[in-house]
């Protein structure tokens, strides 16, 4: 089922014509009734007035309005006829059934869903979905209720996407929900578009609005994140300290300030690493005697 645009006629001229016909039909009917009362029956005038009034009434049913960014889906006795997108007061066959479909951009935020991410940890996740009806015929006839369909399929797509990634990045180059928002949003957008294409809906944007560990494991995962941060910080400190020690030994040997054997080098390296890696300010003991 694909959208089939059809023409419609301007409604204002038909409205004026209906008013003229209604007035004329009323005049004929009254004249016929008066003639009958005066002893000169005029059944043709009465019948003509009734028929013209019926025509005016049917013509009035064919009038309808179409708002900006709205489409009117027309059907005749259950058969799809076409879609009218011309704005304003329009007129079509009065026997056409008309269903209005908004084609404005809409958005909603899904509820907070509890799902298991790739590593099996329960998380809470929600997303903001921006969508628009682009094919009114598919929206009306391919699904029973396209708005409900969008909401339910969006939650299903969000669950599927969330199970495809870990919450945090554990390896270099690994995609994660918390650290790769752009890639995750693109995946969610593609997942939604695939599910909603048959309903005549285009997904314009999809982004995560809420992401957190489930309350029952939030404290444990916080401690884990803190531990990972401490390890990363200590690793960087040690790497920097080793480089500074190497530079110090190289400069001492280069300038010939002092000659150190392997044992003294080891002692110096140990002392420098303690000074550079310690979390507190060190208090060295000054040797005022010999080198040894």
C-alpha positions as CSV (number, residue, x, y, z in Angstrom):
1,X,0.0,0.0,0.0
2,X,1.6,3.2,-1.2
3,X,0.4,6.8,-1.1
4,X,-1.5,7.9,-4.2
5,X,-1.9,11.7,-4.4
6,X,-5.2,12.9,-6.0
7,X,-6.7,16.2,-6.9
8,X,-9.3,18.0,-4.9
9,X,-11.5,21.0,-5.8
10,X,-11.5,24.3,-3.9
11,X,-14.2,24.2,-1.2
12,X,-15.2,27.9,-1.1
13,X,-16.8,28.0,-4.6
14,X,-18.7,24.8,-3.7
15,X,-19.8,26.3,-0.3
16,X,-21.2,29.4,-2.1
17,X,-22.9,27.2,-4.7
18,X,-24.5,25.1,-1.9
19,X,-25.8,28.3,-0.2
20,X,-27.3,29.5,-3.5
21,X,-28.9,26.1,-4.3
22,X,-30.2,25.9,-0.7
23,X,-31.9,29.3,-1.0
24,X,-33.3,28.5,-4.4
25,X,-34.5,25.1,-3.2
26,X,-36.2,26.8,-0.2
27,X,-37.9,29.3,-2.5
28,X,-39.2,26.6,-4.8
29,X,-40.6,24.6,-2.0
30,X,-42.3,27.6,-0.4
31,X,-43.7,28.7,-3.7
32,X,-45.0,25.2,-4.4
33,X,-46.7,25.0,-0.9
34,X,-48.3,28.4,-1.4
35,X,-49.6,27.5,-4.8
36,X,-51.1,24.3,-3.4
37,X,-52.8,26.2,-0.6
38,X,-54.3,28.7,-3.2
39,X,-55.9,25.9,-5.2
40,X,-53.2,25.6,-7.9
41,X,-51.2,22.5,-7.0
42,X,-47.6,22.7,-8.1
43,X,-46.1,19.3,-7.2
44,X,-43.2,19.7,-9.5
45,X,-42.0,22.8,-7.7
46,X,-42.2,21.0,-4.3
47,X,-40.3,17.9,-5.7
48,X,-37.7,20.1,-7.3
49,X,-37.2,22.1,-4.1
50,X,-36.8,18.8,-2.1
51,X,-34.4,17.3,-4.7
52,X,-32.3,20.5,-4.8
53,X,-32.2,20.6,-1.0
54,X,-31.0,17.0,-1.0
55,X,-28.3,17.8,-3.6
56,X,-27.2,20.8,-1.5
57,X,-27.0,18.6,1.6
58,X,-24.9,15.9,-0.2
59,X,-22.6,18.6,-1.6
60,X,-22.1,20.0,1.9
61,X,-20.9,16.6,3.1
62,X,-18.2,16.6,0.4
63,X,-16.6,19.7,2.1
64,X,-13.6,19.2,4.4
65,X,-10.6,21.1,5.7
66,X,-6.9,20.1,5.5
67,X,-4.5,21.8,7.9
68,X,-0.9,22.5,7.0
69,X,1.3,19.4,7.3
70,X,-1.8,17.2,7.3
71,X,-3.1,14.7,4.8
72,X,-6.7,13.4,4.1
73,X,-6.9,9.8,3.2
74,X,-9.9,9.1,1.1
75,X,-11.7,5.8,0.6
76,X,-14.9,4.7,-1.2
77,X,-16.8,1.9,0.5
78,X,-13.6,0.5,2.0
79,X,-11.4,0.9,-1.1
80,X,-8.5,3.3,-0.9
81,X,-8.9,6.1,-3.4
82,X,-6.1,8.6,-2.7
83,X,-4.6,11.2,-0.5
84,X,-5.2,14.9,-0.6
85,X,-2.5,17.3,0.8
86,X,-3.8,20.6,-0.5
87,X,-4.4,23.0,2.4
88,X,-7.6,24.8,3.2
89,X,-11.3,24.0,2.5
90,X,-11.5,21.3,-0.1
91,X,-14.3,19.3,-1.9
92,X,-14.4,15.8,-3.2
93,X,-17.0,13.2,-3.8
94,X,-19.4,13.3,-0.8
95,X,-19.4,9.5,-0.6
96,X,-15.7,9.4,0.1
97,X,-14.8,8.5,3.7
98,X,-12.1,10.8,5.0
99,X,-9.4,10.2,7.6
100,X,-7.0,12.9,8.6
101,X,-3.4,12.1,9.3
102,X,-0.9,14.6,10.8
103,X,2.4,14.8,9.0
104,X,4.0,17.1,11.5
105,X,7.3,16.2,13.2
106,X,6.5,14.5,16.6
107,X,8.7,13.3,19.4
108,X,8.3,11.4,22.6
109,X,10.5,10.0,25.4
110,X,10.2,6.3,26.1
111,X,9.8,5.1,29.6
112,X,12.9,3.9,31.6
113,X,13.4,0.3,30.6
114,X,15.4,-2.2,32.6
115,X,17.5,-4.5,30.3
116,X,20.7,-6.5,30.5
117,X,23.5,-5.0,28.6
118,X,26.1,-7.1,26.6
119,X,27.9,-8.3,29.7
120,X,24.7,-9.2,31.5
121,X,24.6,-6.3,34.0
122,X,21.1,-4.8,34.5
123,X,20.8,-1.2,33.4
124,X,18.1,1.5,33.0
125,X,17.8,3.1,29.6
126,X,15.5,5.6,27.9
127,X,15.5,7.4,24.6
128,X,14.0,10.4,22.8
129,X,12.5,9.5,19.4
130,X,11.7,12.1,16.8
131,X,9.5,10.8,14.0
132,X,7.2,11.9,11.2
133,X,4.5,10.2,9.0
134,X,5.7,10.3,5.3
135,X,3.3,7.9,3.8
136,X,-0.3,8.5,5.0
137,X,-1.7,5.4,3.2
138,X,0.7,3.0,4.8
139,X,0.1,4.7,8.2
140,X,-3.6,4.2,8.0
141,X,-3.9,0.8,6.2
142,X,-0.7,-1.1,7.0
143,X,-1.1,-1.0,10.8
144,X,-4.1,-0.8,13.1
145,X,-2.9,2.2,15.1
146,X,0.3,3.8,13.8
147,X,0.9,5.9,17.0
148,X,0.7,2.9,19.3
149,X,2.8,1.0,16.8
150,X,5.6,3.6,16.9
151,X,5.7,3.6,20.7
152,X,5.8,-0.2,21.1
153,X,8.3,-0.8,18.3
154,X,10.5,2.0,19.7
155,X,10.7,0.3,23.1
156,X,11.5,-3.0,21.4
157,X,14.3,-1.5,19.3
158,X,15.7,0.2,22.3
159,X,15.9,-3.1,24.2
160,X,17.5,-4.8,21.2
161,X,20.1,-2.1,20.8
162,X,20.9,-2.0,24.6
163,X,21.8,-5.7,24.6
164,X,24.3,-5.2,21.8
165,X,26.8,-3.1,23.7
166,X,28.4,-3.1,27.2
167,X,27.7,-0.2,29.5
168,X,31.4,0.7,29.8
169,X,34.3,0.3,27.5
170,X,36.6,-2.6,28.7
171,X,38.9,-3.0,25.7
172,X,40.5,-0.5,23.3
173,X,38.3,0.2,20.4
174,X,35.2,-1.5,21.9
175,X,31.9,0.4,21.4
176,X,30.1,1.1,24.7
177,X,26.8,2.8,25.6
178,X,28.3,5.4,27.9
179,X,31.3,6.4,25.7
180,X,30.1,6.1,22.1
181,X,26.8,8.1,22.1
182,X,27.0,8.9,18.3
183,X,27.5,5.3,17.2
184,X,24.9,4.0,19.6
185,X,22.4,6.6,18.4
186,X,23.0,5.7,14.8
187,X,22.5,2.0,15.5
188,X,19.2,2.8,17.3
189,X,18.1,5.1,14.4
190,X,18.7,2.3,11.9
191,X,16.9,-0.3,14.1
192,X,13.9,2.0,14.4
193,X,13.7,2.8,10.7
194,X,13.8,-0.8,9.8
195,X,10.9,-1.6,12.1
196,X,8.7,1.4,11.3
197,X,9.2,1.6,7.5
198,X,6.1,-0.5,6.8
199,X,4.0,2.0,8.8
200,X,4.9,4.9,6.6
201,X,7.0,6.5,9.4
202,X,10.4,8.1,9.0
203,X,12.6,8.4,12.1
204,X,14.4,11.7,12.1
205,X,16.5,11.3,15.3
206,X,16.9,8.9,18.2
207,X,19.1,9.6,21.2
208,X,19.6,8.1,24.6
209,X,18.1,10.4,27.3
210,X,18.8,8.3,30.4
211,X,21.5,5.7,31.1
212,X,22.4,4.2,34.4
213,X,23.0,1.0,36.2
214,X,20.0,-0.6,37.9
215,X,19.7,0.4,41.5
216,X,20.5,-3.1,42.9
217,X,24.0,-3.0,41.4
218,X,24.6,0.7,41.1
219,X,26.8,0.9,44.3
220,X,29.0,-2.1,43.2
221,X,29.5,-0.7,39.7
222,X,30.4,2.7,41.2
223,X,33.1,1.1,43.2
224,X,34.3,-0.8,40.1
225,X,34.4,2.5,38.1
226,X,36.4,4.2,40.9
227,X,38.8,1.2,41.1
228,X,39.3,1.4,37.3
229,X,39.9,5.2,37.6
230,X,42.5,4.7,40.4
231,X,44.3,2.0,38.4
232,X,44.4,4.1,35.3
233,X,45.8,7.1,37.3
234,X,48.4,5.0,39.0
235,X,49.5,3.5,35.7
236,X,50.0,6.9,34.2
237,X,51.9,8.1,37.3
238,X,54.2,5.1,37.2
239,X,54.9,5.5,33.5
240,X,55.8,9.1,34.0
241,X,58.0,8.3,37.0
242,X,59.9,5.7,35.1
243,X,60.5,8.2,32.2
244,X,61.8,10.8,34.7
245,X,64.2,8.3,36.3
246,X,65.5,7.3,32.9
247,X,66.1,10.9,32.0
248,X,67.8,11.6,35.3
249,X,70.3,8.7,35.0
250,X,71.0,9.6,31.4
251,X,71.7,13.3,32.2
252,X,74.0,12.3,35.1
253,X,76.0,9.9,32.9
254,X,76.0,12.4,30.0
255,X,77.4,15.2,32.1
256,X,79.7,13.0,34.1
257,X,78.4,14.4,37.4
258,X,78.9,11.2,39.3
259,X,79.8,7.6,38.5
260,X,77.4,5.1,39.9
261,X,77.7,1.4,40.0
262,X,74.8,-0.9,39.4
263,X,73.9,-1.2,43.1
264,X,73.9,2.6,43.6
265,X,71.8,3.0,40.4
266,X,69.3,0.6,41.8
267,X,69.2,2.5,45.1
268,X,68.8,5.8,43.3
269,X,66.0,4.4,41.1
270,X,64.2,3.0,44.1
271,X,64.4,6.3,46.0
272,X,63.3,8.4,43.0
273,X,60.3,6.1,42.3
274,X,59.3,6.4,46.0
275,X,59.5,10.2,45.8
276,X,57.6,10.4,42.4
277,X,54.9,7.8,43.0
278,X,54.1,8.5,46.6
279,X,50.7,10.0,47.4
280,X,52.2,12.1,50.2
281,X,55.1,14.5,50.3
282,X,58.3,12.5,51.1
283,X,60.7,13.6,53.9
284,X,64.2,12.5,52.7
285,X,67.1,11.9,55.1
286,X,70.0,14.1,54.1
287,X,73.4,12.3,54.1
288,X,75.9,14.9,55.1
289,X,78.8,12.4,55.1
290,X,80.4,10.4,52.3
291,X,78.6,9.1,49.3
292,X,78.5,5.6,50.9
